[in-house]
Amino acid sequence: MESDLTVLFTGNVTHKLDPKSRLAIPAGWRSAQGVELTILEASSDGFPILKCFTREAFAEKISGIRKQGEARGVAPGEIDRYIGFIAGRCFPAEVSSQGKLLIPKAQRENLKLTDMATIVGRGPHFEIWEPENFKVANSPASVAELDKIFNMIS
């Protein structure tokens, strides 16, 4: 298998959760199969989400937080406290040999997932959203202002 540092998560899809609360991962992302993930309970635009990182991508993110804090003169203890807060919101998971990811009951309830979930690629990680929340947060009107800055899709 290729190094999980090369996994790039792109696109989005809405899938049905199976009766065991497992979510099928898109076929193009299956290079993450068998790779241990670090899943962070987070929010985006006020909506609860799960951010799913390979272990290496998560370690890189934490390293970036430490470097950013140091560059801004944040006390080392405060940086450690913030990193500890983030780590405390994480749990490990693995994409099964069937290409499915188990969503634990507590996280499923926090996201208000019923029978469907939207999986969104974000490059080095992917996110899991409740489908209606994803539609609201990513409506053309909400993205239009950002596109004026980055000029990527218009």
C-alpha positions as YAML, in Angstrom:
chain: A
units: angstrom
residues:
- id: 1
  name: MET
  ca: [0.00, 0.00, 0.00]
- id: 2
  name: GLU
  ca: [1.15, 3.52, -0.67]
- id: 3
  name: SER
  ca: [2.16, 5.71, 2.26]
- id: 4
  name: ASP
  ca: [-0.88, 7.25, 3.90]
- id: 5
  name: LEU
  ca: [0.87, 10.62, 3.58]
- id: 6
  name: THR
  ca: [-0.09, 10.46, -0.10]
- id: 7
  name: VAL
  ca: [-3.81, 9.95, 0.57]
- id: 8
  name: LEU
  ca: [-5.71, 12.93, -0.82]
- id: 9
  name: PHE
  ca: [-9.41, 13.13, 0.01]
- id: 10
  name: THR
  ca: [-11.43, 14.99, -2.63]
- id: 11
  name: GLY
  ca: [-15.10, 15.16, -3.60]
- id: 12
  name: ASN
  ca: [-18.19, 14.58, -1.51]
- id: 13
  name: VAL
  ca: [-20.89, 11.94, -1.37]
- id: 14
  name: THR
  ca: [-23.91, 11.16, 0.77]
- id: 15
  name: HIS
  ca: [-24.20, 7.54, 1.86]
- id: 16
  name: LYS
  ca: [-26.61, 5.52, 3.94]
- id: 17
  name: LEU
  ca: [-25.31, 4.23, 7.26]
- id: 18
  name: ASP
  ca: [-25.71, 0.48, 7.62]
- id: 19
  name: PRO
  ca: [-27.59, -1.04, 10.60]
- id: 20
  name: LYS
  ca: [-24.31, -1.28, 12.57]
- id: 21
  name: SER
  ca: [-23.71, 2.50, 12.17]
- id: 22
  name: ARG
  ca: [-20.96, 2.01, 9.59]
- id: 23
  name: LEU
  ca: [-20.40, 4.39, 6.71]
- id: 24
  name: ALA
  ca: [-19.03, 3.32, 3.32]
- id: 25
  name: ILE
  ca: [-15.94, 5.29, 2.35]
- id: 26
  name: PRO
  ca: [-15.71, 6.36, -1.33]
- id: 27
  name: ALA
  ca: [-13.83, 3.84, -3.48]
- id: 28
  name: GLY
  ca: [-11.20, 6.41, -4.49]
- id: 29
  name: TRP
  ca: [-10.25, 6.82, -0.84]
- id: 30
  name: ARG
  ca: [-9.76, 3.11, -0.23]
- id: 31
  name: SER
  ca: [-6.00, 3.59, -0.09]
- id: 32
  name: ALA
  ca: [-6.86, 4.61, 3.49]
- id: 33
  name: GLN
  ca: [-8.24, 1.10, 4.05]
- id: 34
  name: GLY
  ca: [-6.56, -0.50, 7.06]
- id: 35
  name: VAL
  ca: [-4.98, 2.84, 8.00]
- id: 36
  name: GLU
  ca: [-5.63, 4.00, 11.55]
- id: 37
  name: LEU
  ca: [-7.50, 7.28, 11.57]
- id: 38
  name: THR
  ca: [-7.68, 9.95, 14.24]
- id: 39
  name: ILE
  ca: [-11.16, 11.41, 14.36]
- id: 40
  name: LEU
  ca: [-11.70, 14.83, 15.91]
- id: 41
  name: GLU
  ca: [-15.10, 16.03, 17.08]
- id: 42
  name: ALA
  ca: [-15.26, 19.58, 15.76]
- id: 43
  name: SER
  ca: [-17.64, 22.13, 14.25]
- id: 44
  name: SER
  ca: [-17.89, 24.10, 11.05]
- id: 45
  name: ASP
  ca: [-20.15, 27.12, 10.60]
- id: 46
  name: GLY
  ca: [-21.75, 26.20, 13.93]
- id: 47
  name: PHE
  ca: [-22.60, 22.64, 12.82]
- id: 48
  name: PRO
  ca: [-21.11, 19.56, 14.52]
- id: 49
  name: ILE
  ca: [-18.80, 17.52, 12.26]
- id: 50
  name: LEU
  ca: [-16.19, 14.81, 12.49]
- id: 51
  name: LYS
  ca: [-12.76, 15.54, 11.00]
- id: 52
  name: CYS
  ca: [-10.99, 12.33, 9.98]
- id: 53
  name: PHE
  ca: [-7.20, 12.39, 9.65]
- id: 54
  name: THR
  ca: [-4.63, 9.71, 8.93]
- id: 55
  name: ARG
  ca: [-2.31, 9.47, 11.94]
- id: 56
  name: GLU
  ca: [0.46, 11.18, 9.97]
- id: 57
  name: ALA
  ca: [-1.81, 14.01, 8.81]
- id: 58
  name: PHE
  ca: [-3.00, 14.53, 12.40]
- id: 59
  name: ALA
  ca: [0.58, 14.61, 13.70]
- id: 60
  name: GLU
  ca: [1.41, 17.15, 10.99]
- id: 61
  name: LYS
  ca: [-1.59, 19.27, 12.03]
- id: 62
  name: ILE
  ca: [-0.51, 19.20, 15.69]
- id: 63
  name: SER
  ca: [3.04, 20.12, 14.68]
- id: 64
  name: GLY
  ca: [1.66, 23.05, 12.68]
- id: 65
  name: ILE
  ca: [-0.35, 24.25, 15.68]
- id: 66
  name: ARG
  ca: [2.77, 24.11, 17.85]
- id: 67
  name: LYS
  ca: [4.84, 26.05, 15.26]
- id: 68
  name: GLN
  ca: [2.09, 28.64, 14.80]
- id: 69
  name: GLY
  ca: [1.79, 29.12, 18.56]
- id: 70
  name: GLU
  ca: [5.55, 29.50, 18.96]
- id: 71
  name: ALA
  ca: [5.71, 32.00, 16.08]
- id: 72
  name: ARG
  ca: [3.01, 34.07, 17.79]
- id: 73
  name: GLY
  ca: [4.76, 33.97, 21.16]
- id: 74
  name: VAL
  ca: [2.19, 31.77, 22.89]
- id: 75
  name: ALA
  ca: [3.59, 30.28, 26.11]
- id: 76
  name: PRO
  ca: [4.59, 26.60, 25.73]
- id: 77
  name: GLY
  ca: [2.20, 25.58, 28.51]
- id: 78
  name: GLU
  ca: [-0.71, 27.24, 26.71]
- id: 79
  name: ILE
  ca: [0.20, 25.51, 23.45]
- id: 80
  name: ASP
  ca: [0.29, 22.18, 25.30]
- id: 81
  name: ARG
  ca: [-3.05, 22.94, 26.93]
- id: 82
  name: TYR
  ca: [-4.67, 23.63, 23.55]
- id: 83
  name: ILE
  ca: [-3.14, 20.53, 21.97]
- id: 84
  name: GLY
  ca: [-4.37, 18.53, 24.97]
- id: 85
  name: PHE
  ca: [-7.86, 19.95, 24.48]
- id: 86
  name: ILE
  ca: [-7.80, 18.86, 20.82]
- id: 87
  name: ALA
  ca: [-6.41, 15.40, 21.61]
- id: 88
  name: GLY
  ca: [-9.10, 14.93, 24.25]
- id: 89
  name: ARG
  ca: [-11.79, 15.37, 21.58]
- id: 90
  name: CYS
  ca: [-10.31, 12.63, 19.37]
- id: 91
  name: PHE
  ca: [-10.86, 8.91, 19.05]
- id: 92
  name: PRO
  ca: [-9.16, 6.26, 16.93]
- id: 93
  name: ALA
  ca: [-10.92, 4.46, 14.08]
- id: 94
  name: GLU
  ca: [-10.04, 2.31, 11.10]
- id: 95
  name: VAL
  ca: [-11.51, 1.82, 7.66]
- id: 96
  name: SER
  ca: [-12.45, -1.88, 7.56]
- id: 97
  name: SER
  ca: [-11.50, -4.34, 4.83]
- id: 98
  name: GLN
  ca: [-15.04, -3.77, 3.49]
- id: 99
  name: GLY
  ca: [-14.26, -0.05, 3.14]
- id: 100
  name: LYS
  ca: [-16.50, 1.01, 6.03]
- id: 101
  name: LEU
  ca: [-15.93, 3.33, 8.97]
- id: 102
  name: LEU
  ca: [-17.79, 2.76, 12.25]
- id: 103
  name: ILE
  ca: [-19.45, 5.90, 13.64]
- id: 104
  name: PRO
  ca: [-19.77, 5.41, 17.42]
- id: 105
  name: LYS
  ca: [-23.22, 6.01, 18.90]
- id: 106
  name: ALA
  ca: [-22.21, 9.12, 20.88]
- id: 107
  name: GLN
  ca: [-20.73, 10.81, 17.81]
- id: 108
  name: ARG
  ca: [-23.67, 9.74, 15.65]
- id: 109
  name: GLU
  ca: [-26.01, 11.39, 18.18]
- id: 110
  name: ASN
  ca: [-23.85, 14.55, 18.41]
- id: 111
  name: LEU
  ca: [-24.01, 14.95, 14.62]
- id: 112
  name: LYS
  ca: [-27.75, 14.12, 14.66]
- id: 113
  name: LEU
  ca: [-27.16, 11.47, 12.01]
- id: 114
  name: THR
  ca: [-30.17, 9.30, 11.31]
- id: 115
  name: ASP
  ca: [-29.68, 7.01, 8.35]
- id: 116
  name: MET
  ca: [-27.54, 9.18, 6.02]
- id: 117
  name: ALA
  ca: [-24.22, 11.03, 6.26]
- id: 118
  name: THR
  ca: [-22.29, 13.27, 3.89]
- id: 119
  name: ILE
  ca: [-18.57, 12.59, 3.53]
- id: 120
  name: VAL
  ca: [-16.54, 15.56, 2.31]
- id: 121
  name: GLY
  ca: [-12.94, 15.48, 1.13]
- id: 122
  name: ARG
  ca: [-10.76, 18.29, 2.45]
- id: 123
  name: GLY
  ca: [-7.41, 17.28, 0.96]
- id: 124
  name: PRO
  ca: [-5.34, 15.81, 3.81]
- id: 125
  name: HIS
  ca: [-8.46, 14.88, 5.81]
- id: 126
  name: PHE
  ca: [-12.15, 14.29, 5.30]
- id: 127
  name: GLU
  ca: [-15.23, 15.35, 7.22]
- id: 128
  name: ILE
  ca: [-18.50, 13.67, 8.11]
- id: 129
  name: TRP
  ca: [-21.60, 15.87, 8.17]
- id: 130
  name: GLU
  ca: [-25.33, 15.53, 8.69]
- id: 131
  name: PRO
  ca: [-26.51, 16.01, 5.06]
- id: 132
  name: GLU
  ca: [-28.86, 18.98, 5.60]
- id: 133
  name: ASN
  ca: [-26.26, 20.83, 7.68]
- id: 134
  name: PHE
  ca: [-23.73, 20.34, 4.87]
- id: 135
  name: LYS
  ca: [-26.19, 21.75, 2.31]
- id: 136
  name: VAL
  ca: [-26.81, 24.84, 4.43]
- id: 137
  name: ALA
  ca: [-23.15, 25.49, 5.24]
- id: 138
  name: ASN
  ca: [-22.04, 24.97, 1.65]
- id: 139
  name: SER
  ca: [-24.84, 26.63, -0.26]
- id: 140
  name: PRO
  ca: [-23.78, 28.61, -3.34]
- id: 141
  name: ALA
  ca: [-24.55, 31.88, -1.52]
- id: 142
  name: SER
  ca: [-22.31, 30.98, 1.45]
- id: 143
  name: VAL
  ca: [-19.42, 30.00, -0.81]
- id: 144
  name: ALA
  ca: [-19.77, 32.95, -3.22]
- id: 145
  name: GLU
  ca: [-18.11, 35.44, -0.86]
- id: 146
  name: LEU
  ca: [-15.13, 33.15, -0.35]
- id: 147
  name: ASP
  ca: [-14.80, 32.62, -4.07]
- id: 148
  name: LYS
  ca: [-14.47, 36.38, -4.53]
- id: 149
  name: ILE
  ca: [-11.27, 36.12, -2.50]
- id: 150
  name: PHE
  ca: [-9.85, 32.91, -3.94]
- id: 151
  name: ASN
  ca: [-11.35, 33.01, -7.43]
- id: 152
  name: MET
  ca: [-11.23, 29.25, -7.89]
- id: 153
  name: ILE
  ca: [-14.67, 28.32, -9.23]
- id: 154
  name: SER
  ca: [-15.96, 31.48, -10.87]
...
